[in-house]
């Protein structure tokens, strides 16, 4: 028996491929009072009080991919 193909995931991949994909990345500063946390390759904002204290997965800047046009 064949596994059923996930049409939602397929349509999302198609939309992404049709958009203006690029290899360009920009570094984004965290807002004042927050720092970025890298959790399994995804970035989340985390609040901190006082000065930022570096720790594993934390940074004040994070890279984000740039797209050049909206998907259709």
Phi, psi and omega in degrees: 000130180279146176284142180287134181285136179282103184291329178297312180297319179297318181292324178295317178298319181296315180299319181295317180294327181283338179289173182277073182292141175217165179268002182288141175231149175236148178267125182250128177287143174287146176299157180305133179087003180229161170221160178276142172241126177269111180239107180054040176085001177248146182255136179231150174271140178227130180286150172219152178258142179073209181285149177293133176247113181302139175206172186304125177084358184258145175200161178271348177229148179220145179276137175230141178288151179248136171249154186258348177201162178289150172287157182274000000 
